[in-house]
């Protein structure tokens, strides 16, 4: 199935079938989730005190409490208690004082006997993981009360959203193109969702490159996942397109050379939002992103706007990280290795300055 419930600042969304509201006569959904994911996005408080991120009371299969909190001296602690039994995990994390976005993913598989807590900092590509043993199933009713009705739960003020999936959701490199983004191929422009393995794309330099793999992922369209709409005629666009916040544009020209001493730079779409040339898009609670994996780290063309292809670095050398990523189902021996990007990635203030100069 996938995502079944989301609680965010403006309300909540639940999948009626998965959350126990199937039509009369339909096969009932399981009342316990034995394999799934809880995803939390937040900014940690600068206050020196314990900070509850997400907690809820358990009623099944026994009374207890699930909680995930940040400690004042650094670290994230997950406690899942039922009766006299408790599952516990601590993920060391030392804050650098910045209020960057943090993405926490708790995935569990009761039958396989494992769970993991992963911390991602999207703005720096930081990933840390701790393994947790003997996870417990989670009641659908408990989650519905917590996320849909805000009963017997505690969600931190700095939390952007909490989402639950009945699948093991990937972490790590993520696709960044919405389905309708047109990519230049040897057959003309094709929607990102229609491109398949073996298609030939045309890079900004006119080279023809084969698509090794096409990846996609559905995520909650909230927080750092909410699409960014890039407006034409800015960024060389002929028509508006929507991309993920972490999708990086390749920007070049005399201003880039003057400011940064480089032929080109990479600019994450989230740094371009100014309510003029780029703004946060509105839409449903879920969005599916696509991307193209090429032999090298290349520049794709989308309505004349240069965007980078999927960058995976040397992920194939890290079996555990690969197994938990969106590329887990692919043959590791056939995955490419991407060296460090040729172009630097701009910081937010650098991107704002560059875009302001372009607009002028």
N, C-alpha and C positions, 0 to 999 in steps of 0.2 A: 504494500500500500504506500507507505511513506509518511509524510507529515499529516498528523491527525488533530493537532490543536496548537493554537498560538494565542498568547496573551501579550498585548502591547499597550502602549500609553493611551490609545484611543478606544480600546475595547478588546474583544476576543473573537476568535474564529475557531470553530470545531468542525470536524468531519462527522456528519450525523450517523453514518453507518459504523465507522470505527469506534465512535464514542457512545455506542449503545442505543442509537435511535433508529435502528433499521425498521423498514416498513413491516406491517403485520404479515406474518407468514414467511418472512425472509429468514434465512439462516442467521441466528444470533452471532454477534462478534464475540471474541474471547473477552472474559472479564478481567484477565490478568495479562499484562504485557511481559512476556518472558524474554523478549529480544527487542531492543529499541534504543532510542537516543533522546536525551534532554539537552537542548541547546540554549545557552544563556548569553546575551550580549550586554555588557555593562561598561561603566567607567568606575574605577576604584576611587573611593573617597580619600582625600588627603588627611582626614582626621585619624588620629592615633587611637582607634578603638575597633573592636571586632565589627565586621560589617556583614549582615545577612544578605546574601544575594537571592537565594530562593529556598524556601522551606515549606513543607506541607505535612499535615497529620495523616498518618496511615491508619486504615481500618481493616484492610485485608492484605495478605492472608492472616494478619494479626495486627494488633494495635502497635503503633510506633510513630516514628518521625523521620522524614528525610530532610536533610539540610545541606546546603553548600554555602560556606562563608569565607570571607577574606580576613586574615589576621593582621593586627596592627604592625607587627614586626616582619611582615612579608610571609607569603604562603597562602594557599587555598586549601581548605579542609572540607572533605565530604564525609558525612556521617549518615548511615542508613540503619536505623535501629528498629527492630521488631521484637517485642517481648524481651527476652534475655539475650538475644543475639544481635550482633552489630557488625556491619560492614564499614570499614574506615579507610580513607585514603588521604594523603597529604601531598600536595604539589608545591614544592618550593618556588617562590617567586619573589624577587626583590624589586620593588618599585623604584623607578628612577625619578619619581616626583612629578612626572607628567601624567595628565589625565587622558591618556590614549584609550582608544576602544580596546576592550578585551573580549575575546570570544571563547567561552567555555563549553566543551562538549563532553558530556558523560554518556558513554555507550556501554551497554551490557548485554550479555548472552547467558542466561541462566543455565541452559542445557549444556553449553560448552564450558561453563564454570569460570568465565573471565569477564572483566569490565575494565574500562580505562577512562581516565580523566585527562583531557587535553586542553591546554591553554594556547590560544593563538592571539597574536597582536597583529591585526591586518596591516597596520601602518608600518610595521618593520619586518614582517614575515617571520616573526618569532614563533616557534612551535616547541612546546614542552609537553611531555606525556608521562603519566605514572600509571602502572598496572594495578588493578584492584582485584582481589580474589573473592570468590563466593558471593556474587551479587544476588539480589532478591528480586522476584517479579514485582511489578508495580500495578496497582489496581486502576482500571479505567475509571471507576467511580470516584476514586480519590483525586485523580487528575482532573476530572470534569468539575468537581467542586472547587478545586484550587484555581484552575485556569479560566473556566467559563464563568464561575459564580463568585470567585474571590472569597471562598469560605474555607476556614481552617488552613490558611496559607499566609505566607509573608514573602512579598517580592520587594527587593530593595528599591529605594527611590531612584538610584542611578541606573537601574536596569532598564534597557531599551525594550527588550522583549524576551519572553521565554517560549520555546517551541518544543513540541514532543513529536517524535516519529516512531513508528513501529518497525523501523528498519535500522540497521547500523549505518549511520550517515558518515560520509568521508570527511577527512580533514586534509589540509595542505593545499597544493596548487588548485586553483579554481577557475573554471571557464568564465568568460566575461562578456559574451555577446548575446543579446536577446535574439529570439528566433528570426526576426525580420531584418536583421542587419545584412545588407547586400555585400557580398564579397566578390571581388573581381577574379574570374577564372578564365581559362581558355575558351569556355563556352559562353562567355558573357557574365553578367552579374547573377549570382545565385544567393538565395537566402541562406543564412548560416545553418538553419535547421534542415536544409535540403542537400547540403554538401555531404558527400560520403567518402570513405577511404578510397584512395586512388585517384580522386579528382585532382586536377592540376590548377593551382592558383597562380596568379601573376603578382609579383611583389612590386614595391614602389620603384625598383630599379629596372623593371621589365623582365626579370628572370622568371622562368616557369618552374614551379616547385611542386612535387607530389604531396598529397595529404597522407600522412602515415596513419593517423587515427583521428576520429572525431569524438569528443567527449561532451557530455551534457550533465547538468545537475539541477534539480529543483530545490529551491530554498525559500524560506520566508522572505517576503518582499518588505522587510523592515530593517531599521538600523543600517548597518554597513552593507547590507545586501540590497537595499532599495535602489532600483535603476536610476541612472543619471541620463537625462535627455540632452543631447548635444544638438544645438540649433544651427541650421544653415542660415547664412553662408559662412559662418565661422568655421575654423579648422579645415577649410577647403571643402566642406560638405555641399552637396547639391540638394539633399533633403535631410530632414532631422533623422537621427538614429538614437536608440537607447542602448546603453551598455551598463555593465556592472561598475560599481564605484572603484574597484581595483583595476579595471581595464586601463591599459596605459597607451596614450597617444604618443606618436613619434613626432616631435616638433623640431623644425629646423629653419634656417634662414639667417639673414644678417644679424638680426637681434639676438638669436641664440648664440651665434659665434661671438658677438660682442660681449654678451653678459657672462657666458660660461666657457668661452674658449674651446667649444666643441662643435662639431658639425651638426649634431642632433642631440636631443635629450628626450627622456621618457617622462611623461606627466600622467599620474593617475587621474582618472576622470573625477574622483571626489574632490580634487584640489581645484577643479575648474568651475565649480558651482558658484555663480554670481547673480543668478536670476535674470541674466541677460543672454549670454552665449551658452550657458549650461544651467540646468536646474534639476531638482529632485523630481522624478516623475511620480505620478499618481496611478494607482491601478489596484488589482486584486491582492489578496494576502500571500499568494505564492507566485513565483516567477521561475522560469526555466532558462538557464544560461547555457550557451554552447561555446565551443572553441575548437580550433584546429591545431593539431600537433604536427609540426613539420620537422624535417631532418635537422635544420638549424633554427636559430632564433631569428625570424624573418619579420618583414614589415608587410602586413596585409593592407589592401586598399578597400575601403568601405565608402562608396559615394565620394571617392577622391580624398577621403580622410585616412591618413596612415595610422594603423593600429598594429600593435605587436601580436605575433602569433603566441600560442601557449608556451610559456617559459617554464621548464621543469628542472633546470640545472642538472645536477648529477643524481637525481632521485633514484635512478636504477641501481645505484651503488648502496642504497639504504633499504634493504628488504622489508624491515618493519614499517618504515615510513611509507614505502610504496604500497604495502598491503592495506594500509588504512586510508589510502588516497583514492581519488576519482579514477586513477589509472590501474587500480588493483586487478582488474580482470584481463589485463593485457600481458603478453609475453615479455618478461623483463629483458630477455636477450635482444628483442627487437626494438626496444625503446632507445631513442637517441640520447646523447648527452649534450647539454647546452653549457658552453663556457659562460663566465661572468658576462652580463650584458655589455655590449660595446659602449653604449651610451649611459650616462649617469641618470639616476632617478631623482627628479627635483623634489625638494622639500616644499611644504605648503606655501611658505612665504615667497619662495623662489617662483613657484608656479603662478601665484597671484600677480607678482610683478610682471612676469612674462606675458600673461594673458592681458593684463591692463595695457601694456605697450602695444600688443597686437591689435586690441580694440581701438586704440588711439590712431 
